[in-house]
Amino acid sequence: MPKAVISTPHAPSAIGTYSQAVRCGDTIYLSGQIGLDPASMQLVEGVDAQIKRVFDNLKAVAEAAGGSLDDAAKLTIYLTDLGHFAKVNEAMAAYFTQPYPARAAIGVASLPRGALVEADAVLVTG
């Protein structure tokens, strides 16, 4: 099955050796997104703004792939402080509807660029 690379200017460009997303058939793998503003490529200030920006970035990549966050089957959240987990749950209610994707939340020591939160997703379309 051939791979197709997904790219959009509405999410931060890759800052390493990866693609924003890769489609393999009906499955789309979205790379991890941190709270970078796609226009400035600067990290937004504060955990609330970063959480919102992370989901906005994932949404933009999902839409560029011809899908939406409603197609998310699996979501992984990485937090430098698990005390922010409730804030992630609140934000998810604005971006996802039932049935919700499967999800893991992982506490990590650090994230790229000093980010406080990162998320990646697997979408299934069709």
C-alpha positions in Angstrom: 0.0 0.0 0.0 1.6 3.3 -1.0 2.1 6.0 1.5 1.0 9.6 0.9 2.5 12.5 2.8 0.0 15.1 4.1 1.1 18.7 4.5 -0.6 22.0 5.3 0.5 25.6 6.0 -2.3 25.8 8.6 -0.2 23.8 11.0 3.5 24.1 12.0 5.9 22.8 9.4 7.9 19.8 10.4 11.0 20.8 12.5 12.8 17.5 12.0 12.9 14.4 9.8 9.2 13.7 9.8 6.0 14.6 7.9 2.9 16.3 9.4 1.0 13.2 8.6 1.1 10.1 6.4 -1.9 8.3 4.9 -1.8 4.6 4.3 -5.1 3.6 2.8 -7.9 4.6 5.1 -5.5 5.2 8.0 -3.9 8.6 8.6 -1.1 8.9 11.1 -0.8 12.5 12.5 2.6 13.4 13.9 2.8 14.9 17.4 1.8 18.6 17.6 3.0 21.0 20.2 1.6 24.5 20.7 3.5 26.2 17.9 1.7 29.0 16.0 2.0 28.0 12.4 2.5 31.6 11.2 5.3 32.5 13.6 6.6 29.0 14.4 6.8 30.3 18.0 5.4 28.5 21.1 2.2 30.1 22.4 2.3 31.3 26.0 0.7 29.3 28.8 -0.7 25.8 29.2 -4.3 26.7 28.2 -3.2 28.4 25.0 -0.8 25.5 24.2 -3.5 22.9 24.6 -5.9 24.8 22.3 -3.1 25.3 19.7 -2.2 21.6 19.8 -5.8 20.6 19.0 -6.1 23.4 16.4 -2.9 22.1 14.8 -4.1 18.5 14.8 -7.5 19.6 13.3 -5.7 21.5 10.5 -3.6 18.4 9.6 -6.7 16.1 9.8 -8.6 18.5 7.4 -5.6 18.7 5.0 -5.8 14.9 4.9 -9.5 15.0 3.9 -10.7 14.0 7.4 -11.6 15.5 10.7 -10.9 14.9 14.3 -14.2 12.9 14.4 -12.2 10.3 12.5 -9.7 9.9 15.3 -9.5 6.3 16.5 -6.5 6.9 18.9 -5.1 9.9 20.6 -1.9 10.2 22.7 -1.4 13.1 25.0 2.1 13.9 26.4 2.2 16.3 29.4 5.2 17.7 31.3 2.8 18.1 34.3 0.0 15.6 34.7 -1.8 18.2 36.9 -2.9 19.7 33.6 -4.8 16.5 32.6 -8.2 18.1 33.6 -7.5 21.0 31.3 -6.9 18.6 28.4 -10.2 16.9 29.1 -12.0 20.2 29.1 -10.4 21.2 25.8 -11.2 17.8 24.2 -14.9 18.4 24.8 -14.6 21.3 22.3 -12.8 19.2 19.6 -14.2 15.7 19.9 -17.7 14.2 19.9 -18.9 10.8 21.0 -17.8 8.2 20.4 -14.5 9.5 21.7 -11.2 8.2 20.4 -9.2 5.8 22.5 -6.6 7.8 24.4 -3.5 7.6 26.5 -2.1 10.4 28.6 1.6 10.2 29.5 3.7 12.2 31.9 7.1 13.1 30.3 10.1 15.0 31.6 10.3 17.4 28.7 9.0 18.1 25.2 10.5 19.9 22.2 11.0 23.6 22.4 10.0 23.6 26.1 6.4 22.8 25.3 4.0 21.8 28.1 1.8 19.5 26.0 2.0 17.4 22.8 -0.6 15.2 21.1 -0.6 12.8 18.1 -3.5 10.9 16.6 -4.4 8.1 14.3 -7.4 8.7 12.1 -9.4 6.1 10.2 -11.5 7.3 7.3 -13.8 5.5 4.9 
